[in-house]
Amino acid sequence: MKQLQRAKIDAFKVHFRGDVLLPSDAAYDEVRQIWNAMIERKPALIARCVSPEDVVQAVKFAREQNLLVSVRGGGHNIAGNAVCDDGLMIDLSLMKGVRVDPNARRATVEPGCTLGDFDTAAQAYGLATPLGINSTTGVAGLTLGGGFGWLSRKYGMTVDNLLSVDVVTADGGQVQASETENEDLFWGLRGGGGNFGIVTSFEFQLHPLGPDVLSGLIVFPFDEAKSVLTQFARFTETMPDDLSVWAVTRKAPPLPFLPEAVHGKEIVVLAVCYAGDPAEGEKLIEPLRGFGTAHGEHIGVQPYTAWQQAFDPLLTRGARNYWKSHNFSQLGEGAIDTIIEYVGTLPTPQCEIFIGTIGGQTARIAPEAMAYSSRDAKYVLNVHARWESAAEDERCIAWAREFFAKSQPFASRGVYINFLTEDEAGRIAFAYGATYKRLVELKKKYDPTNFFRMNQNIKPV
Ligand SMILES: Cc1cc2nc3c(=O)[nH]c(=O)nc-3n(C[C@H](O)[C@H](O)[C@H](O)COP(=O)(O)OP(=O)(O)OC[C@H]3O[C@@H](n4cnc5c(N)ncnc54)[C@H](O)[C@@H]3O)c2cc1C
C-alpha cells in the first residue's frame, strides 16, 4: 500500500472539515465497503467530505500527492468505481442535504443523497422527478449516467430533468454548469458519468405526483412465460406515457400474496406503476390480468415513496453481483425465447433477468442533445447474477455472460453506462455511440491528464 507521510496527511486535515480515515481507523473497513461485495479494494486514505470546500481540498491533496482518486456517491455502481486500491477515496455520502422549492418545483440535492432521501423530501410537497427503482441507490452516480425509473416514460431520463450543477474540476476549481453557463460541461455531465469533475450540488426540475400511486405486481407461472412476455412486448409498444410496466423473470421470493407452493419456483412478474389518476390507471392495467393465469397479484394505491422501496429487500448491499445489459428497440421472439431458456437455468435463487421499459418522453430528445444518447432504447434488459459465496463466482458469471452473448443478436444500439461491469471498458464507445467523439474532446478540455479515471472512462486521446 502507498505510504503517505504522516505530516502531509496532518497538513491536509487542517483545512478539511470532514473525517479522514486511514486503514488503521476503526471505521475504515465499513466506509470502504460498497454495494457489490465482488469489489474488495483498499484505498490509502478516505476523505469523508462534508462540504464543497472539502471536495476542493481533497482534489488538491490528491494532485499534490499524485494519488489515484475514486469518488463515492451512493456506492451502488456495479463496476465498483467508487473505491480504489492505494489511492484517495473521496466519499460524498455524508453530504445529504435536499432543499425543495415547492413554488418553483425545483430541488437542490447534495451528492451523498440516496434516491430515498430525495424522494422523501420532494414527496412532502407531492412532487418528484424520475429516479431509479431501488431507494438506496445514490442520486449522484445514477444522474450522471442518465437515470431512469417508473416516471421516465412520462418525464424523461433523470438527466432530462437536471437544471444545473456545481462542479469541482480536475484542477480543484469550482464552476457552475447549466444550459446557459459552461454549456459544454453541462452537456457532458448529463450522461458522461464522473469523467469531468465532482458534482457537489444538483438542481432538478420536479413534477406533481401522487403522493399515492397505483402500483404493484402481478405474478404469472413460468410455463406461461412465452405467452405473457409476448403480450407484454405488444402491450408496452402502445401503452400511454403515464403507465410503466416492467417484466422480471426469476425464482419466486416468499411473498405473502403467493401460495407457498410457488415460493422458489420460476415466475414471470409484471411490475406496474401508473403516474396519473389511479382510477384511470385501474382501467388501463386490466388487460394485463388476462395475460395468463396469475399465481397472485399485489396491486393497489400506495404512497409513491413506499413503491420506490418495494424492491429494496431483494437488492440489499453485501451480496456478490455481476451484471450484463443490452438495450432493445423492440422485444421480439428471439429475445423472449433466450430469456426463457436462461431463466430455466438460473444458477442461484437471487439471479434474475429484468426488462425495464422506457420510451415515451425519453425518446423525444435528440440523441446529440446531451452525452446520454440511447434515445431509441425502449427496453433496458439487465441480466442480474447475484449470489453469496465466492465459490459460486465462476458458475454465476458464466451464466450471465452466456445469456448476454446469446441475446446480443436481438439487441439494438448502445448500452446503459450505469449497468456496465468492471470488465466492460471495451463497451464504453459503443455505449455513447453518436456522442462519444464529442465526449473525448470535452475530456481533453476539462481533464487532459485523466485525473478522474475511476469511472466508465472516456480517455482524453
Ligand atoms: C440495486 C441497484 C438498482 C439500480 N436501479 C437502477 C435504476 O432503476 N435506474 C437506473 O438508472 N440505474 C439503476 N442502478 C444503477 C445506478 O444508476 C448506478 O449503479 C449508479 O452508478 C449508482 O450511483 P451511486 O452514486 O450509488 O454509485 P457510486 O458507486 O457511488 O458512484 C458511481 C460512479 O459515479 C461517479 N460519481 C458518483 N458521485 C459523483 C459525483 N458527485 N460527481 C462526479 N462523479 C460522481 C463516480 O465515477 C463513481 O464511481 C441501480 C443500481 C443498483 C445497484
PDBQT file of the ligand as one rigid body, heavy atoms in Angstrom, charges set to zero:
ROOT
HETATM    1  C1  LIG A 501     -29.682  -2.330  -6.793  1.00  0.00    +0.000 C 
HETATM    2  C2  LIG A 501     -29.490  -1.344  -7.889  1.00  0.00    +0.000 A 
HETATM    3  C3  LIG A 501     -30.585  -0.863  -8.578  1.00  0.00    +0.000 A 
HETATM    4  C4  LIG A 501     -30.408   0.056  -9.611  1.00  0.00    +0.000 A 
HETATM    5  N1  LIG A 501     -31.507   0.533 -10.269  1.00  0.00    +0.000 NA
HETATM    6  C5  LIG A 501     -31.347   1.499 -11.208  1.00  0.00    +0.000 A 
HETATM    7  C6  LIG A 501     -32.487   2.075 -11.845  1.00  0.00    +0.000 A 
HETATM    8  O1  LIG A 501     -33.618   1.721 -11.575  1.00  0.00    +0.000 OA
HETATM    9  N2  LIG A 501     -32.271   3.047 -12.756  1.00  0.00    +0.000 N 
HETATM   10  C7  LIG A 501     -31.020   3.486 -13.078  1.00  0.00    +0.000 A 
HETATM   11  O2  LIG A 501     -30.904   4.396 -13.894  1.00  0.00    +0.000 OA
HETATM   12  N3  LIG A 501     -29.930   2.943 -12.514  1.00  0.00    +0.000 NA
HETATM   13  C8  LIG A 501     -30.067   1.968 -11.584  1.00  0.00    +0.000 A 
HETATM   14  N4  LIG A 501     -28.968   1.417 -10.992  1.00  0.00    +0.000 N 
HETATM   15  C9  LIG A 501     -27.629   1.772 -11.482  1.00  0.00    +0.000 C 
HETATM   16  C10 LIG A 501     -27.134   3.031 -10.820  1.00  0.00    +0.000 C 
HETATM   17  O3  LIG A 501     -27.609   4.134 -11.555  1.00  0.00    +0.000 OA
HETATM   18  C11 LIG A 501     -25.598   3.041 -10.823  1.00  0.00    +0.000 C 
HETATM   19  O4  LIG A 501     -25.145   1.958 -10.052  1.00  0.00    +0.000 OA
HETATM   20  C12 LIG A 501     -25.033   4.341 -10.290  1.00  0.00    +0.000 C 
HETATM   21  O5  LIG A 501     -23.667   4.405 -10.604  1.00  0.00    +0.000 OA
HETATM   22  C13 LIG A 501     -25.220   4.459  -8.797  1.00  0.00    +0.000 C 
HETATM   23  O6  LIG A 501     -24.793   5.682  -8.325  1.00  0.00    +0.000 OA
HETATM   24  P1  LIG A 501     -24.146   5.784  -6.863  1.00  0.00    +0.000 P 
HETATM   25  O7  LIG A 501     -23.944   7.206  -6.575  1.00  0.00    +0.000 OA
HETATM   26  O8  LIG A 501     -24.936   4.968  -5.914  1.00  0.00    +0.000 OA
HETATM   27  O9  LIG A 501     -22.814   4.990  -7.138  1.00  0.00    +0.000 OA
HETATM   28  P2  LIG A 501     -21.286   5.228  -6.789  1.00  0.00    +0.000 P 
HETATM   29  O10 LIG A 501     -20.702   3.881  -6.936  1.00  0.00    +0.000 OA
HETATM   30  O11 LIG A 501     -21.086   5.953  -5.525  1.00  0.00    +0.000 OA
HETATM   31  O12 LIG A 501     -20.815   6.158  -7.956  1.00  0.00    +0.000 OA
HETATM   32  C14 LIG A 501     -20.724   5.685  -9.253  1.00  0.00    +0.000 C 
HETATM   33  C15 LIG A 501     -19.740   6.495 -10.035  1.00  0.00    +0.000 C 
HETATM   34  O13 LIG A 501     -20.318   7.743 -10.322  1.00  0.00    +0.000 OA
HETATM   35  C16 LIG A 501     -19.369   8.762 -10.227  1.00  0.00    +0.000 C 
HETATM   36  N5  LIG A 501     -19.805   9.696  -9.193  1.00  0.00    +0.000 N 
HETATM   37  C17 LIG A 501     -20.530   9.455  -8.086  1.00  0.00    +0.000 A 
HETATM   38  N6  LIG A 501     -20.803  10.593  -7.458  1.00  0.00    +0.000 NA
HETATM   39  C18 LIG A 501     -20.240  11.585  -8.175  1.00  0.00    +0.000 A 
HETATM   40  C19 LIG A 501     -20.210  12.985  -8.068  1.00  0.00    +0.000 A 
HETATM   41  N7  LIG A 501     -20.820  13.641  -7.102  1.00  0.00    +0.000 N 
HETATM   42  N8  LIG A 501     -19.531  13.683  -9.011  1.00  0.00    +0.000 NA
HETATM   43  C20 LIG A 501     -18.911  13.061 -10.030  1.00  0.00    +0.000 A 
HETATM   44  N9  LIG A 501     -18.933  11.733 -10.197  1.00  0.00    +0.000 NA
HETATM   45  C21 LIG A 501     -19.599  11.007  -9.282  1.00  0.00    +0.000 A 
HETATM   46  C22 LIG A 501     -18.057   8.130  -9.924  1.00  0.00    +0.000 C 
HETATM   47  O14 LIG A 501     -17.351   7.872 -11.116  1.00  0.00    +0.000 OA
HETATM   48  C23 LIG A 501     -18.460   6.830  -9.285  1.00  0.00    +0.000 C 
HETATM   49  O15 LIG A 501     -17.518   5.852  -9.427  1.00  0.00    +0.000 OA
HETATM   50  C24 LIG A 501     -29.123   0.502  -9.953  1.00  0.00    +0.000 A 
HETATM   51  C25 LIG A 501     -28.016   0.008  -9.255  1.00  0.00    +0.000 A 
HETATM   52  C26 LIG A 501     -28.200  -0.904  -8.239  1.00  0.00    +0.000 A 
HETATM   53  C27 LIG A 501     -27.009  -1.449  -7.536  1.00  0.00    +0.000 C 
ENDROOT
TORSDOF 0
